[in-house]
């Protein structure tokens, strides 16, 4: 039997890859995952409790995940997605529409489909630094109504940028609209020198992908539920629907280890190494844009687009989180005393980068807000595929999602315009994965 995945992973490890991407353990060089043993991959035998009815060791373990006195923590072994789906589904049978920002992760829109829910789509401000969605335009609060049943916010954005979310949460709560915050990239927030978590601002539900920035295994996340959150028990019940009935004890133990890392972390080593890295990058002629979250850096160059920079870094076995047409994104390690991260190797490889182009490239950069819109649930039972050239006037039967970051740029149920066809061609030709487009074909509703 061929073993393509296993062999690929082994081959990659032989390259001694340097991680500038998630997960936060950075190829097991950050934190203490070496305390895990594959023999610990067990099931719910006597003494190991039951995640879906915790009364003993798992109950105690989750009770120790204390980031704020007003919240209880719940382990997620199917990733942050399972927490998002559980909260959205819990509100499915209440009246009103959802409130969703346009930079919501695809899992939010999947949740809307499962819940057969409609949503107010918030207009967004665009970041002048990354040209990505930053946060909902504050004037959006004028559109909030009491009959909206749940707001889902993304904070921070994928690039580590924050916006002033606190007044929007306060306004929503004045209207008795509960809020779920997708804080997937903020599990390390509230550490010294890092942004504040929305746990400090009274969000009803906050979900964090521990594995993205803290040293836990991929798919391990935590849902924090406010002690006074509406439909609290229904959300807890749905966690059993959207998670495996055979949860991984390795994942749960890694969450416990990662939270201990978080509670004992000192950030002085991190900031010292971060500055040294920035100095080396700038010496190579790269422009380093520092994000609100110090764990994220965006790198650009006047003569290279982001995809070219990604290829250049990967030639030296430095793997970035993502590239777009403007830049590459680094997700830094939470360096600490006695970590085994190959920091000196990283600096040496950066010194060997050959950025030889001199003429500047021209990339159109637009900074503008987006408008309020609406997402209407559409049940597409019959679909077919068509070439992009034949798509104008048809109804999309699937979301169009560049991945990463996993944020839909076009939504299922939208009518395809001539301009959208041009955009679809553009995304089809980009050097990244775009879910929903395959070999210049897309899926449409068969009417």
JOKA-V731892 format. One record per residue. N is the residue number from 0. RES is the residue in three letters. OMEGA is omega in radians with two decimals (none if undefined). D_LAST is the distance of its C-alpha to the last C-alpha in whole Angstrom. Layout:
# JOKA-V731892
n->N res->RES omega->OMEGA d_last->D_LAST
n->N res->RES omega->OMEGA d_last->D_LAST
This chain:
# JOKA-V731892
n->0 res->UNK omega->3.08 d_last->44
n->1 res->UNK omega->3.14 d_last->43
n->2 res->UNK omega->-3.01 d_last->42
n->3 res->UNK omega->-3.11 d_last->40
n->4 res->UNK omega->3.14 d_last->40
n->5 res->UNK omega->-3.13 d_last->43
n->6 res->UNK omega->3.11 d_last->45
n->7 res->UNK omega->3.12 d_last->43
n->8 res->UNK omega->3.11 d_last->44
n->9 res->UNK omega->3.13 d_last->48
n->10 res->UNK omega->3.14 d_last->47
n->11 res->UNK omega->-3.14 d_last->46
n->12 res->UNK omega->3.12 d_last->49
n->13 res->UNK omega->3.12 d_last->52
n->14 res->UNK omega->-3.04 d_last->51
n->15 res->UNK omega->-3.06 d_last->52
n->16 res->UNK omega->3.09 d_last->49
n->17 res->UNK omega->-3.03 d_last->50
n->18 res->UNK omega->2.92 d_last->47
n->19 res->UNK omega->-3.08 d_last->46
n->20 res->UNK omega->3.03 d_last->43
n->21 res->UNK omega->0.08 d_last->42
n->22 res->UNK omega->-3.01 d_last->43
n->23 res->UNK omega->3.12 d_last->46
n->24 res->UNK omega->3.02 d_last->48
n->25 res->UNK omega->-3.14 d_last->48
n->26 res->UNK omega->3.09 d_last->49
n->27 res->UNK omega->3.09 d_last->51
n->28 res->UNK omega->3.13 d_last->53
n->29 res->UNK omega->3.11 d_last->53
n->30 res->UNK omega->-3.01 d_last->54
n->31 res->UNK omega->3.09 d_last->55
n->32 res->UNK omega->3.07 d_last->52
n->33 res->UNK omega->3.06 d_last->55
n->34 res->UNK omega->3.06 d_last->56
n->35 res->UNK omega->3.12 d_last->53
n->36 res->UNK omega->-3.11 d_last->54
n->37 res->UNK omega->3.10 d_last->51
n->38 res->UNK omega->3.11 d_last->54
n->39 res->UNK omega->3.11 d_last->52
n->40 res->UNK omega->-2.98 d_last->49
n->41 res->UNK omega->3.12 d_last->49
n->42 res->UNK omega->-3.02 d_last->48
n->43 res->UNK omega->3.05 d_last->49
n->44 res->UNK omega->3.14 d_last->52
n->45 res->UNK omega->3.10 d_last->55
n->46 res->UNK omega->-3.10 d_last->56
n->47 res->UNK omega->2.98 d_last->52
n->48 res->UNK omega->-3.09 d_last->51
n->49 res->UNK omega->-3.10 d_last->47
n->50 res->UNK omega->-3.07 d_last->45
n->51 res->UNK omega->3.01 d_last->43
n->52 res->UNK omega->-3.01 d_last->46
n->53 res->UNK omega->3.12 d_last->48
n->54 res->UNK omega->-3.01 d_last->52
n->55 res->UNK omega->-2.99 d_last->54
n->56 res->UNK omega->3.12 d_last->54
n->57 res->UNK omega->3.06 d_last->50
n->58 res->UNK omega->3.14 d_last->51
n->59 res->UNK omega->-3.12 d_last->54
n->60 res->UNK omega->-3.14 d_last->52
n->61 res->UNK omega->3.11 d_last->49
n->62 res->UNK omega->3.13 d_last->52
n->63 res->UNK omega->3.09 d_last->54
n->64 res->UNK omega->-3.03 d_last->51
n->65 res->UNK omega->3.05 d_last->52
n->66 res->UNK omega->3.13 d_last->51
n->67 res->UNK omega->-3.03 d_last->51
n->68 res->UNK omega->-3.08 d_last->53
n->69 res->UNK omega->-3.01 d_last->50
n->70 res->UNK omega->2.95 d_last->48
n->71 res->UNK omega->-3.08 d_last->47
n->72 res->UNK omega->3.12 d_last->46
n->73 res->UNK omega->3.13 d_last->43
n->74 res->UNK omega->3.03 d_last->43
n->75 res->UNK omega->3.13 d_last->40
n->76 res->UNK omega->3.03 d_last->39
n->77 res->UNK omega->3.09 d_last->36
n->78 res->UNK omega->3.11 d_last->36
n->79 res->UNK omega->3.10 d_last->35
n->80 res->UNK omega->-3.10 d_last->32
n->81 res->UNK omega->3.08 d_last->33
n->82 res->UNK omega->3.11 d_last->35
n->83 res->UNK omega->-3.13 d_last->32
n->84 res->UNK omega->-3.10 d_last->29
n->85 res->UNK omega->-3.12 d_last->32
n->86 res->UNK omega->-3.12 d_last->33
n->87 res->UNK omega->-3.11 d_last->29
n->88 res->UNK omega->3.14 d_last->29
n->89 res->UNK omega->-3.13 d_last->32
n->90 res->UNK omega->-3.02 d_last->31
n->91 res->UNK omega->-3.03 d_last->28
n->92 res->UNK omega->3.01 d_last->29
n->93 res->UNK omega->-3.05 d_last->31
n->94 res->UNK omega->3.08 d_last->30
n->95 res->UNK omega->3.11 d_last->29
n->96 res->UNK omega->3.03 d_last->27
n->97 res->UNK omega->2.99 d_last->28
n->98 res->UNK omega->-3.01 d_last->29
n->99 res->UNK omega->3.01 d_last->28
n->100 res->UNK omega->-3.11 d_last->30
n->101 res->UNK omega->3.09 d_last->27
n->102 res->UNK omega->3.07 d_last->30
n->103 res->UNK omega->3.09 d_last->29
n->104 res->UNK omega->-3.12 d_last->28
n->105 res->UNK omega->3.13 d_last->25
n->106 res->UNK omega->3.09 d_last->27
n->107 res->UNK omega->3.13 d_last->26
n->108 res->UNK omega->3.02 d_last->23
n->109 res->UNK omega->3.10 d_last->22
n->110 res->UNK omega->3.10 d_last->25
n->111 res->UNK omega->3.13 d_last->23
n->112 res->UNK omega->3.13 d_last->20
n->113 res->UNK omega->-3.12 d_last->22
n->114 res->UNK omega->-3.09 d_last->24
n->115 res->UNK omega->-3.03 d_last->20
n->116 res->UNK omega->3.02 d_last->22
n->117 res->UNK omega->-3.08 d_last->22
n->118 res->UNK omega->2.89 d_last->24
n->119 res->UNK omega->3.12 d_last->26
n->120 res->UNK omega->-3.05 d_last->26
n->121 res->UNK omega->2.97 d_last->29
n->122 res->UNK omega->-2.99 d_last->31
n->123 res->UNK omega->2.90 d_last->33
n->124 res->UNK omega->3.11 d_last->36
n->125 res->UNK omega->-3.12 d_last->36
n->126 res->UNK omega->3.06 d_last->39
n->127 res->UNK omega->-3.12 d_last->42
n->128 res->UNK omega->-3.06 d_last->43
n->129 res->UNK omega->-3.10 d_last->40
n->130 res->UNK omega->3.10 d_last->37
n->131 res->UNK omega->3.01 d_last->35
n->132 res->UNK omega->-3.13 d_last->34
n->133 res->UNK omega->3.12 d_last->37
n->134 res->UNK omega->-3.14 d_last->36
n->135 res->UNK omega->3.06 d_last->35
n->136 res->UNK omega->-3.00 d_last->36
n->137 res->UNK omega->3.14 d_last->39
n->138 res->UNK omega->3.08 d_last->38
n->139 res->UNK omega->-3.08 d_last->35
n->140 res->UNK omega->3.12 d_last->37
n->141 res->UNK omega->-3.10 d_last->37
n->142 res->UNK omega->-3.11 d_last->34
n->143 res->UNK omega->3.11 d_last->34
n->144 res->UNK omega->-3.09 d_last->34
n->145 res->UNK omega->-3.10 d_last->36
n->146 res->UNK omega->2.95 d_last->33
n->147 res->UNK omega->-2.94 d_last->31
n->148 res->UNK omega->-3.12 d_last->32
n->149 res->UNK omega->3.01 d_last->32
n->150 res->UNK omega->3.09 d_last->33
n->151 res->UNK omega->-3.12 d_last->32
n->152 res->UNK omega->3.05 d_last->34
n->153 res->UNK omega->-3.07 d_last->35
n->154 res->UNK omega->-0.09 d_last->38
n->155 res->UNK omega->3.02 d_last->40
n->156 res->UNK omega->-3.02 d_last->37
n->157 res->UNK omega->-3.06 d_last->37
n->158 res->UNK omega->3.10 d_last->39
n->159 res->UNK omega->3.11 d_last->42
n->160 res->UNK omega->-3.13 d_last->42
n->161 res->UNK omega->3.02 d_last->42
n->162 res->UNK omega->-3.08 d_last->42
n->163 res->UNK omega->-3.04 d_last->44
n->164 res->UNK omega->-3.01 d_last->42
n->165 res->UNK omega->-3.13 d_last->45
n->166 res->UNK omega->3.10 d_last->44
n->167 res->UNK omega->3.08 d_last->41
n->168 res->UNK omega->-3.13 d_last->41
n->169 res->UNK omega->-3.14 d_last->44
n->170 res->UNK omega->3.11 d_last->42
n->171 res->UNK omega->-3.13 d_last->39
n->172 res->UNK omega->3.06 d_last->42
n->173 res->UNK omega->3.11 d_last->43
n->174 res->UNK omega->-3.13 d_last->40
n->175 res->UNK omega->3.06 d_last->40
n->176 res->UNK omega->3.13 d_last->37
n->177 res->UNK omega->-3.04 d_last->38
n->178 res->UNK omega->2.94 d_last->37
n->179 res->UNK omega->3.08 d_last->36
n->180 res->UNK omega->3.02 d_last->37
n->181 res->UNK omega->-3.12 d_last->35
n->182 res->UNK omega->-3.05 d_last->39
n->183 res->UNK omega->-3.06 d_last->38
n->184 res->UNK omega->-3.09 d_last->40
n->185 res->UNK omega->-3.12 d_last->43
n->186 res->UNK omega->-3.13 d_last->45
n->187 res->UNK omega->-3.12 d_last->48
n->188 res->UNK omega->-3.07 d_last->48
n->189 res->UNK omega->2.92 d_last->51
n->190 res->UNK omega->-3.10 d_last->53
n->191 res->UNK omega->3.12 d_last->56
n->192 res->UNK omega->-3.11 d_last->55
n->193 res->UNK omega->-3.11 d_last->51
n->194 res->UNK omega->3.09 d_last->49
n->195 res->UNK omega->3.02 d_last->49
n->196 res->UNK omega->3.07 d_last->46
n->197 res->UNK omega->2.96 d_last->44
n->198 res->UNK omega->3.13 d_last->46
n->199 res->UNK omega->-3.03 d_last->49
n->200 res->UNK omega->3.02 d_last->47
n->201 res->UNK omega->3.07 d_last->46
n->202 res->UNK omega->-3.09 d_last->42
n->203 res->UNK omega->3.14 d_last->41
n->204 res->UNK omega->3.10 d_last->39
n->205 res->UNK omega->-3.14 d_last->40
n->206 res->UNK omega->-3.08 d_last->39
n->207 res->UNK omega->3.05 d_last->40
n->208 res->UNK omega->3.14 d_last->40
n->209 res->UNK omega->-3.04 d_last->43
n->210 res->UNK omega->-3.09 d_last->43
n->211 res->UNK omega->-3.04 d_last->42
n->212 res->UNK omega->3.06 d_last->45
n->213 res->UNK omega->-3.08 d_last->47
n->214 res->UNK omega->2.99 d_last->49
n->215 res->UNK omega->-3.07 d_last->46
n->216 res->UNK omega->3.12 d_last->44
n->217 res->UNK omega->-3.09 d_last->41
n->218 res->UNK omega->-3.12 d_last->38
n->219 res->UNK omega->-3.10 d_last->41
n->220 res->UNK omega->3.13 d_last->41
n->221 res->UNK omega->3.01 d_last->42
n->222 res->UNK omega->3.07 d_last->40
n->223 res->UNK omega->-3.12 d_last->43
n->224 res->UNK omega->3.12 d_last->43
n->225 res->UNK omega->-3.10 d_last->45
n->226 res->UNK omega->3.13 d_last->47
n->227 res->UNK omega->-3.09 d_last->46
n->228 res->UNK omega->3.07 d_last->42
n->229 res->UNK omega->3.14 d_last->40
n->230 res->UNK omega->-3.09 d_last->38
n->231 res->UNK omega->-3.09 d_last->41
n->232 res->UNK omega->3.11 d_last->41
n->233 res->UNK omega->3.09 d_last->37
n->234 res->UNK omega->3.13 d_last->37
n->235 res->UNK omega->3.12 d_last->39
n->236 res->UNK omega->-3.10 d_last->38
n->237 res->UNK omega->3.05 d_last->34
n->238 res->UNK omega->3.10 d_last->36
n->239 res->UNK omega->3.12 d_last->37
n->240 res->UNK omega->-2.98 d_last->33
n->241 res->UNK omega->3.08 d_last->32
n->242 res->UNK omega->3.13 d_last->35
n->243 res->UNK omega->3.04 d_last->37
n->244 res->UNK omega->3.07 d_last->39
n->245 res->UNK omega->-3.06 d_last->41
n->246 res->UNK omega->-3.12 d_last->42
n->247 res->UNK omega->3.08 d_last->44
n->248 res->UNK omega->3.03 d_last->47
n->249 res->UNK omega->3.11 d_last->47
n->250 res->UNK omega->-3.10 d_last->45
n->251 res->UNK omega->3.10 d_last->46
n->252 res->UNK omega->3.11 d_last->50
n->253 res->UNK omega->3.06 d_last->49
n->254 res->UNK omega->3.11 d_last->47
n->255 res->UNK omega->3.12 d_last->51
n->256 res->UNK omega->-3.12 d_last->53
n->257 res->UNK omega->3.13 d_last->50
n->258 res->UNK omega->3.05 d_last->51
n->259 res->UNK omega->3.07 d_last->55
n->260 res->UNK omega->-3.13 d_last->54
n->261 res->UNK omega->-3.07 d_last->53
n->262 res->UNK omega->-3.06 d_last->56
n->263 res->UNK omega->-3.00 d_last->59
n->264 res->UNK omega->3.00 d_last->57
n->265 res->UNK omega->-2.95 d_last->59
n->266 res->UNK omega->-3.07 d_last->58
n->267 res->UNK omega->3.12 d_last->61
n->268 res->UNK omega->-3.13 d_last->60
n->269 res->UNK omega->-3.04 d_last->56
n->270 res->UNK omega->3.05 d_last->57
n->271 res->UNK omega->-3.11 d_last->60
n->272 res->UNK omega->3.13 d_last->58
n->273 res->UNK omega->-3.13 d_last->55
n->274 res->UNK omega->3.11 d_last->57
n->275 res->UNK omega->3.10 d_last->59
n->276 res->UNK omega->3.13 d_last->55
n->277 res->UNK omega->3.13 d_last->54
n->278 res->UNK omega->-3.13 d_last->58
n->279 res->UNK omega->-3.14 d_last->57
n->280 res->UNK omega->-3.14 d_last->54
n->281 res->UNK omega->3.09 d_last->55
n->282 res->UNK omega->3.11 d_last->58
n->283 res->UNK omega->3.11 d_last->55
n->284 res->UNK omega->3.11 d_last->54
n->285 res->UNK omega->3.01 d_last->51
n->286 res->UNK omega->-3.12 d_last->50
n->287 res->UNK omega->3.08 d_last->50
n->288 res->UNK omega->-3.12 d_last->48
n->289 res->UNK omega->-3.11 d_last->49
n->290 res->UNK omega->3.04 d_last->46
n->291 res->UNK omega->3.05 d_last->47
n->292 res->UNK omega->-3.10 d_last->47
n->293 res->UNK omega->-3.14 d_last->49
n->294 res->UNK omega->-3.09 d_last->48
n->295 res->UNK omega->3.02 d_last->45
n->296 res->UNK omega->3.00 d_last->46
n->297 res->UNK omega->-3.08 d_last->44
n->298 res->UNK omega->3.12 d_last->46
n->299 res->UNK omega->-3.14 d_last->45
n->300 res->UNK omega->-3.03 d_last->47
n->301 res->UNK omega->-3.06 d_last->47
n->302 res->UNK omega->-3.08 d_last->47
n->303 res->UNK omega->2.97 d_last->44
n->304 res->UNK omega->-3.06 d_last->41
n->305 res->UNK omega->-3.12 d_last->40
n->306 res->UNK omega->3.09 d_last->39
n->307 res->UNK omega->3.10 d_last->42
n->308 res->UNK omega->3.11 d_last->44
n->309 res->UNK omega->3.13 d_last->42
n->310 res->UNK omega->-3.13 d_last->43
n->311 res->UNK omega->3.11 d_last->46
n->312 res->UNK omega->-3.10 d_last->47
n->313 res->UNK omega->3.04 d_last->45
n->314 res->UNK omega->3.11 d_last->48
n->315 res->UNK omega->3.12 d_last->50
n->316 res->UNK omega->2.98 d_last->48
n->317 res->UNK omega->-3.04 d_last->48
n->318 res->UNK omega->-3.07 d_last->44
n->319 res->UNK omega->3.12 d_last->42
n->320 res->UNK omega->3.11 d_last->40
n->321 res->UNK omega->2.99 d_last->37
n->322 res->UNK omega->2.93 d_last->37
n->323 res->UNK omega->-3.03 d_last->35
n->324 res->UNK omega->-3.09 d_last->36
n->325 res->UNK omega->-2.84 d_last->39
n->326 res->UNK omega->2.91 d_last->41
n->327 res->UNK omega->-3.13 d_last->41
n->328 res->UNK omega->2.99 d_last->42
n->329 res->UNK omega->2.91 d_last->44
n->330 res->UNK omega->-3.01 d_last->45
n->331 res->UNK omega->2.99 d_last->48
n->332 res->UNK omega->2.96 d_last->50
n->333 res->UNK omega->-3.10 d_last->52
n->334 res->UNK omega->-3.12 d_last->55
n->335 res->UNK omega->3.08 d_last->58
n->336 res->UNK omega->3.05 d_last->62
n->337 res->UNK omega->3.00 d_last->62
n->338 res->UNK omega->-3.11 d_last->58
n->339 res->UNK omega->3.13 d_last->58
n->340 res->UNK omega->-3.07 d_last->55
n->341 res->UNK omega->-3.04 d_last->56
n->342 res->UNK omega->-3.13 d_last->57
n->343 res->UNK omega->3.07 d_last->59
n->344 res->UNK omega->3.12 d_last->57
n->345 res->UNK omega->-3.13 d_last->55
n->346 res->UNK omega->3.14 d_last->57
n->347 res->UNK omega->3.12 d_last->58
n->348 res->UNK omega->3.11 d_last->55
n->349 res->UNK omega->3.11 d_last->54
n->350 res->UNK omega->-3.09 d_last->58
n->351 res->UNK omega->3.08 d_last->57
n->352 res->UNK omega->-3.14 d_last->53
n->353 res->UNK omega->3.11 d_last->54
n->354 res->UNK omega->-2.95 d_last->52
n->355 res->UNK omega->-3.13 d_last->53
n->356 res->UNK omega->3.14 d_last->51
n->357 res->UNK omega->-3.10 d_last->53
n->358 res->UNK omega->-3.10 d_last->50
n->359 res->UNK omega->3.05 d_last->48
n->360 res->UNK omega->-3.12 d_last->44
n->361 res->UNK omega->3.08 d_last->42
n->362 res->UNK omega->3.14 d_last->39
n->363 res->UNK omega->-3.12 d_last->38
n->364 res->UNK omega->-3.11 d_last->38
n->365 res->UNK omega->3.09 d_last->36
n->366 res->UNK omega->-3.14 d_last->37
n->367 res->UNK omega->3.09 d_last->35
n->368 res->UNK omega->3.04 d_last->34
n->369 res->UNK omega->-2.99 d_last->30
n->370 res->UNK omega->2.98 d_last->29
n->371 res->UNK omega->3.10 d_last->28
n->372 res->UNK omega->3.14 d_last->24
n->373 res->UNK omega->3.03 d_last->22
n->374 res->UNK omega->3.12 d_last->20
n->375 res->UNK omega->3.11 d_last->18
n->376 res->UNK omega->3.13 d_last->17
n->377 res->UNK omega->3.11 d_last->13
n->378 res->UNK omega->-3.14 d_last->12
n->379 res->UNK omega->-3.12 d_last->9
n->380 res->UNK omega->3.13 d_last->10
n->381 res->UNK omega->-3.14 d_last->8
n->382 res->UNK omega->3.01 d_last->8
n->383 res->UNK omega->3.13 d_last->10
n->384 res->UNK omega->3.09 d_last->12
n->385 res->UNK omega->3.01 d_last->13
n->386 res->UNK omega->-3.14 d_last->16
n->387 res->UNK omega->-3.10 d_last->17
n->388 res->UNK omega->-3.10 d_last->18
n->389 res->UNK omega->-2.95 d_last->15
n->390 res->UNK omega->-3.06 d_last->13
n->391 res->UNK omega->3.13 d_last->14
n->392 res->UNK omega->-3.14 d_last->12
n->393 res->UNK omega->3.14 d_last->9
n->394 res->UNK omega->3.12 d_last->9
n->395 res->UNK omega->3.11 d_last->11
n->396 res->UNK omega->3.12 d_last->11
n->397 res->UNK omega->3.05 d_last->15
n->398 res->UNK omega->3.03 d_last->18
n->399 res->UNK omega->-2.91 d_last->20
n->400 res->UNK omega->2.95 d_last->23
n->401 res->UNK omega->-3.08 d_last->27
n->402 res->UNK omega->-0.14 d_last->29
n->403 res->UNK omega->0.23 d_last->32
n->404 res->UNK omega->3.12 d_last->32
n->405 res->UNK omega->3.14 d_last->28
n->406 res->UNK omega->-3.12 d_last->27
n->407 res->UNK omega->3.05 d_last->23
n->408 res->UNK omega->3.02 d_last->23
n->409 res->UNK omega->-2.97 d_last->20
n->410 res->UNK omega->3.02 d_last->18
n->411 res->UNK omega->-3.13 d_last->15
n->412 res->UNK omega->3.11 d_last->12
n->413 res->UNK omega->3.04 d_last->14
n->414 res->UNK omega->-3.01 d_last->13
n->415 res->UNK omega->3.11 d_last->14
n->416 res->UNK omega->3.10 d_last->17
n->417 res->UNK omega->3.13 d_last->19
n->418 res->UNK omega->3.10 d_last->22
n->419 res->UNK omega->3.09 d_last->20
n->420 res->UNK omega->3.11 d_last->19
n->421 res->UNK omega->3.12 d_last->23
n->422 res->UNK omega->3.11 d_last->24
n->423 res->UNK omega->3.08 d_last->21
n->424 res->UNK omega->3.13 d_last->23
n->425 res->UNK omega->-3.11 d_last->27
n->426 res->UNK omega->3.11 d_last->26
n->427 res->UNK omega->-3.10 d_last->25
n->428 res->UNK omega->3.13 d_last->28
n->429 res->UNK omega->-3.06 d_last->30
n->430 res->UNK omega->3.09 d_last->33
n->431 res->UNK omega->-3.14 d_last->31
n->432 res->UNK omega->3.07 d_last->28
n->433 res->UNK omega->3.14 d_last->25
n->434 res->UNK omega->-3.14 d_last->23
n->435 res->UNK omega->3.06 d_last->19
n->436 res->UNK omega->3.12 d_last->20
n->437 res->UNK omega->3.13 d_last->21
n->438 res->UNK omega->3.12 d_last->23
n->439 res->UNK omega->3.02 d_last->21
n->440 res->UNK omega->3.03 d_last->18
n->441 res->UNK omega->-3.13 d_last->15
n->442 res->UNK omega->3.14 d_last->12
n->443 res->UNK omega->3.07 d_last->9
n->444 res->UNK omega->-3.14 d_last->6
n->445 res->UNK omega->-3.05 d_last->4
n->446 res->UNK omega->none d_last->0
